[in-house]
Amino acid sequence: MANKNLNAAKTAKKDEFYTQMADIERELQHYWQHFANKVVLCNCDDPYESNFFKYFALNFNQLGLKKLICTCFDGSPVQGNELLLDFGDFSDDPKKVAYKVEITEVRDLNGDGAVDLADVQYLLKNDKNAISLLKQHGDFRSAECIELLKQADIVVTNPPFSLFREYIGQLMQYEKKFLIVGNQGAIIYKEIFPCVINNKIWLGYGFKGGAAHFVSPYEDNATASDHKEGMIRVSGVHWFTNLEIPKRNDPIDLINKYTSEEYPTYDNYDAINVDKTQDIPCDYPGVMGVPITFLDKYNPEQFEILGMCENMDLYHLKTKMYTTEECRAAYFKKFGKKGTYDLNASGVIIKNGIKEKVYSRILIRNKHPQTL
């Protein structure tokens, strides 16, 4: 039931998914060199619940941050405990207002020799300059939140699943560095994939097992064996970034050789089909269709991304478009009944005279194929 909870969230506009501290720490350890003297913005993060805020507040000095800005959307349904704030006369219910937190210094205020959550909580409760109400609702698209975005050097957060396209679009518009959580499948959205081709977005190190457990107010209907009480398990999530990381320089170790039997050519693309990233032939100089999971190991010095197999021929790589009659005939031949087969939506392989669609494929070329 991959992505069931995530897709349900998109449909119902339920976007309250809070990332675990352990997952943030595991990913952020690879990016520390980027943060010295930078302004970090977490613009989808309530300090009541956000471990992104807590991570950067706790590591403010070690990272050498210049400023940490955090904005909260009003009306969070999750009750927070660790950093419950007193807004005084601001509101009878502080969790129902939108506010921003700006931190330029984090000190060991309780004198215990280390910066911890107690110090952060003391700072927020006693520094009147650190926290203030927002005039609007705290939506990242609002004018006042965009002004905060303009101040930021790096944006790090888990944005709303239902607004991911808009969120990425805004980051691109304002040319911001970022590290954000999203559905791995979003990387092939028509609004996002051109950024992948142009090396403006790539995947980070990822979550263990390709799935994440989020704190959330919604019911978890997952049946996976690693279900955790009080959390929602979501498959196929990943980290999206444009910050350089060592894994981008790691080449894929290619050991297979090309044969026409093992790597059939598509009927509608001048490209061969490769079912697994690990099976990419080391000696093939032409275009290859690979699974989208290839992007998790993509090295831009080793491969060139040309486009993908998709319905509209956005990348001008199709060699054939099937008619409605051909799609119906292919369906009848495969299933023995009337229907239609959307052959144009993917790469097509002919097996024993039957047209077979393959799952989503990215079209790539090896920049340095082996030669005899």
C-alpha positions in Angstrom: 0.0 0.0 0.0 2.8 2.3 -1.0 2.0 6.0 -0.7 -1.6 5.4 0.5 -1.3 7.8 3.4 0.5 10.4 1.4 -2.0 10.3 -1.5 -4.8 10.5 1.0 -3.2 13.6 2.5 -3.0 15.2 -0.9 -6.7 14.5 -1.6 -8.0 15.7 1.8 -5.5 18.6 2.1 -4.3 17.0 5.4 -0.7 18.2 5.7 0.2 17.9 9.3 3.1 15.4 9.1 5.9 16.1 11.6 9.4 14.7 10.8 11.2 12.8 13.6 14.4 14.3 15.1 16.3 11.1 14.3 15.5 11.4 10.6 16.5 15.1 10.5 19.8 14.3 12.3 20.6 11.4 10.0 20.2 13.6 6.8 21.5 16.9 8.1 24.9 15.4 9.1 25.9 15.5 5.4 25.2 19.2 5.0 26.9 21.0 7.9 29.5 22.7 5.7 26.7 24.7 4.0 25.4 26.5 7.1 28.2 28.7 8.5 27.1 32.3 8.7 23.8 31.5 6.9 20.2 32.5 7.6 18.0 29.4 7.8 14.3 29.5 7.3 11.9 26.9 8.4 8.7 28.3 7.0 6.3 25.4 7.6 7.2 24.8 11.2 5.5 25.4 14.5 8.0 25.3 17.5 5.2 23.5 19.3 5.9 20.4 17.2 8.7 21.1 14.7 11.8 19.1 15.1 13.4 21.2 12.4 13.2 24.2 14.6 14.5 22.3 17.6 17.4 20.9 15.5 18.6 24.2 14.3 18.1 25.9 17.7 20.0 23.2 19.5 22.8 23.2 16.9 22.8 27.0 16.3 26.3 27.5 17.6 27.9 24.4 16.2 26.6 25.2 12.7 27.7 28.8 13.0 24.3 30.1 11.9 23.7 33.8 11.5 20.0 33.6 12.1 17.2 31.1 12.4 13.7 32.1 11.3 10.7 29.9 11.9 7.1 30.6 10.8 3.9 28.9 12.0 0.6 28.5 10.2 -2.3 29.2 12.4 -4.6 26.5 13.7 -2.3 23.5 14.1 -4.3 20.5 15.4 -1.3 19.0 17.2 -0.9 19.7 20.9 2.7 20.6 21.7 4.4 20.1 25.0 8.2 20.6 24.9 8.2 24.3 23.8 4.7 25.5 24.9 4.9 29.3 24.7 3.2 32.0 26.6 1.9 34.7 24.3 0.6 36.9 27.1 -2.1 39.1 25.7 -1.7 37.9 22.1 -4.3 35.2 22.2 -6.4 33.1 24.6 -5.1 30.0 22.7 -1.6 30.5 21.4 -1.7 27.4 19.2 -4.4 29.1 17.1 -2.3 32.1 15.9 0.3 32.5 13.3 3.7 33.8 14.5 7.3 33.9 13.6 10.4 33.2 15.7 13.7 34.8 14.9 16.9 33.8 16.7 20.3 35.3 16.3 21.9 33.9 19.4 21.5 30.8 21.6 23.3 30.8 24.9 23.6 28.4 27.9 21.2 30.4 29.9 20.7 27.9 32.7 24.4 27.4 33.2 24.4 23.7 32.9 27.3 23.7 30.4 25.4 22.8 27.3 22.7 24.3 25.0 19.5 22.2 25.3 15.8 22.6 25.0 15.5 24.2 28.3 17.8 27.0 27.1 15.8 27.4 23.9 12.5 27.5 25.9 13.9 30.1 28.3 15.1 32.2 25.4 11.7 32.2 23.7 9.8 33.0 26.9 12.1 35.8 28.0 13.4 37.4 24.8 10.5 39.6 23.5 12.4 40.3 20.3 12.5 36.6 19.3 8.8 36.0 18.8 6.1 38.0 17.3 2.7 37.6 15.7 2.2 37.5 11.9 -0.4 39.7 10.4 -1.6 37.1 8.0 -2.1 33.3 8.4 1.5 32.2 8.2 1.0 30.6 4.7 4.4 30.4 2.9 2.7 32.1 0.0 1.7 35.2 2.0 3.4 38.5 1.3 5.0 38.7 4.8 6.3 35.1 4.6 7.8 35.8 1.1 9.7 38.8 2.6 11.2 36.4 5.2 12.0 34.0 2.4 13.9 36.7 0.6 16.1 37.1 3.8 16.9 33.4 3.9 20.0 31.6 2.5 18.8 28.1 3.0 15.2 26.7 3.5 14.8 23.5 5.5 11.4 22.0 6.3 8.7 19.4 5.5 6.3 21.5 3.3 2.6 20.6 2.8 2.2 17.5 0.7 -0.8 19.0 -1.1 1.2 22.2 -2.1 4.5 20.6 -3.1 4.4 21.9 -6.7 3.8 25.4 -5.5 6.4 25.2 -2.8 9.1 24.0 -5.2 8.1 26.7 -7.7 8.5 29.4 -5.1 12.0 28.2 -4.2 13.0 28.2 -7.8 11.5 31.7 -8.4 13.5 33.2 -5.5 16.6 31.0 -6.3 16.9 29.6 -2.8 19.1 26.8 -1.5 16.9 24.2 0.2 16.6 20.8 1.8 13.0 19.6 2.1 10.9 16.4 2.5 8.6 15.2 -0.3 7.1 12.3 -2.1 9.8 10.7 -4.3 7.3 10.5 -7.1 7.0 14.3 -7.2 10.4 14.4 -8.8 8.8 13.4 -12.2 6.1 16.1 -12.0 6.2 18.2 -15.2 6.8 21.3 -13.1 9.7 19.7 -11.3 11.4 17.3 -13.7 12.9 20.0 -15.9 14.8 21.2 -12.8 16.2 17.8 -12.4 17.4 17.7 -16.0 19.0 21.1 -15.5 20.7 20.1 -12.2 18.7 22.5 -10.1 17.1 19.7 -7.9 18.4 16.3 -6.9 17.8 13.8 -4.1 19.5 13.7 -0.8 20.5 10.6 1.2 17.0 9.6 2.0 15.0 7.8 4.7 15.9 4.3 5.9 14.2 1.7 3.8 12.6 4.4 1.6 9.9 5.1 4.2 9.4 7.5 7.1 7.3 7.5 10.2 5.7 10.9 10.9 4.0 12.2 14.0 0.5 13.1 12.8 -3.0 13.6 14.1 -4.4 11.3 11.4 -5.2 7.7 11.6 -2.6 5.3 10.3 -4.1 2.6 8.0 -0.8 1.1 7.0 -0.3 -2.6 7.4 3.5 -2.6 7.2 5.3 -4.7 9.8 7.3 -1.8 11.1 4.2 0.2 12.2 4.9 2.5 15.2 2.3 3.4 17.7 1.1 7.0 17.4 2.8 7.6 14.1 2.0 7.3 10.4 4.2 5.3 8.1 4.6 6.8 4.6 6.4 5.0 1.8 8.3 6.6 -1.0 9.3 9.8 0.7 12.7 11.4 0.2 14.8 14.5 0.7 14.9 17.1 -2.2 17.8 19.5 -2.3 20.1 21.7 -4.4 22.9 21.7 -1.8 26.0 19.8 -3.0 26.7 16.6 -1.2 29.4 13.9 -1.5 27.0 11.2 -2.9 26.6 13.3 -6.1 30.2 12.4 -6.9 29.8 8.7 -6.3 29.6 6.8 -9.7 27.3 3.8 -10.1 29.4 0.6 -10.5 28.4 -0.9 -13.8 29.2 -4.5 -14.5 26.6 -5.7 -17.1 27.2 -5.8 -20.8 24.6 -4.9 -23.4 22.8 -7.6 -25.4 19.7 -7.0 -27.5 18.0 -10.0 -25.8 18.4 -8.7 -22.3 17.8 -5.0 -23.1 14.9 -4.8 -25.7 14.3 -1.6 -27.6 11.0 0.3 -27.0 8.5 0.3 -29.8 7.8 4.1 -29.2 11.2 5.4 -28.2 14.7 5.0 -29.7 15.9 3.6 -26.4 16.5 0.3 -24.6 14.7 -0.7 -21.5 16.6 -1.3 -18.2 14.5 -2.7 -15.3 17.0 -2.0 -12.5 19.5 0.7 -11.9 22.1 -1.9 -11.0 21.6 -3.5 -14.4 22.5 -0.5 -16.5 24.9 -1.8 -19.2 28.4 -0.3 -19.0 29.0 -0.3 -22.7 25.8 1.0 -24.2 26.3 4.5 -25.8 22.6 5.2 -26.7 19.5 6.2 -24.8 18.3 4.0 -22.0 15.0 4.0 -20.0 15.7 3.4 -16.3 13.4 3.4 -13.2 12.9 6.7 -11.4 14.8 5.2 -8.4 17.9 5.8 -10.6 17.7 9.4 -9.4 18.7 8.3 -5.9 22.1 7.3 -7.4 22.4 9.8 -10.2 25.9 11.2 -10.8 25.7 14.1 -13.3 29.4 13.5 -14.3 28.5 9.9 -15.3 25.1 10.2 -16.9 23.0 12.7 -18.8 19.3 12.9 -18.2 17.4 13.5 -21.4 13.8 13.3 -20.4 11.2 10.6 -19.5 8.6 8.4 -21.0 5.4 10.3 -20.7 2.1 11.0 -22.5 2.6 14.4 -23.9 6.1 14.0 -25.5 7.3 17.1 -23.5 11.0 16.2 -24.3 10.5 15.3 -28.0 11.9 11.8 -27.7 8.9 9.7 -28.9 9.2 7.9 -32.2 5.6 6.8 -32.3 2.2 7.9 -31.0 -0.5 5.2 -30.9 -4.0 5.8 -32.2 -7.1 5.0 -30.2 -7.7 2.0 -32.4 -4.2 0.7 -31.7 -4.6 1.1 -28.0 -7.9 -0.8 -28.1 -6.5 -3.5 -30.2 -3.5 -3.9 -27.9 -5.8 -4.2 -24.9 -7.9 -6.9 -26.5 -4.9 -8.8 -27.6 -3.4 -8.7 -24.0 -6.6 -9.2 -22.0 -9.0 -10.9 -24.4 -11.8 -8.3 -23.8 -12.8 -4.9 -24.9 -11.1 -1.9 -23.4 -8.3 0.5 -24.0 -4.6 0.4 -23.2 -2.9 3.8 -22.6 0.2 3.0 -24.6 1.2 6.6 -25.0 1.7 7.1 -21.3 4.9 5.0 -21.1 7.5 3.1 -22.9 6.2 0.0 -24.8 8.0 -3.3 -25.4 6.6 -6.0 -27.7 6.8 -9.5 -26.2 5.5 -12.4 -28.3 3.6 -10.0 -30.5 1.9 -8.3 -27.5 2.5 -4.7 -26.6 3.5 -4.3 -22.9 3.8 -1.0 -21.1 6.6 -0.6 -18.6 6.5 1.4 -15.4 7.7 5.0 -15.3 11.1 5.4 -17.0 13.6 8.2 -17.1 15.6 8.4 -20.3 19.4 8.7 -19.8 22.7 8.4 -21.7 26.0 7.2 -20.3 28.6 10.0 -20.8 31.5 7.5 -20.7 30.4 4.1 -22.1 33.1 1.5 -22.0 34.6 0.5 -25.3 36.5 -2.6 -26.3 
